[in-house]
Amino acid sequence: MREFDKISIQEMSKEDMLMIIEALEYTGTHTKIEAFIDLRDSIVKELSALADSTEEEFVEYLNR
């Protein structure tokens, strides 16, 4: 089996990405495991930078 250091998400729909982000936030909030919130924040930060927008603008875009 091939090993991967990184995985691309080029073909993921907005709805799927929003579901992942919301699931990480929900899980982090309800389990008090900070790693879920950190991962959510990291994903949003990276994607908003790629979209040349603020994190808030990017999440709003996913919600449309």
C-alpha positions, 0 to 999 in steps of 0.5 A: 500500500502507498503511504501518503503525507497529504491528501487533496480535496479538490473535488469535494463539494461545498456541502461536504466541506461544510458538513466536515467543518460543522462536525469537527466543531460539534464534536470538539464542543461536546467532547471538550477535545481541543484537537477537533476544534484545532483541526476545524480552525486549521482547515478553515484557515487554509481554505480561506487563504486559498480563497483570498477571503477571511475565515468568516467570509469563507464559512458564509460562502459554504453556507450559501 
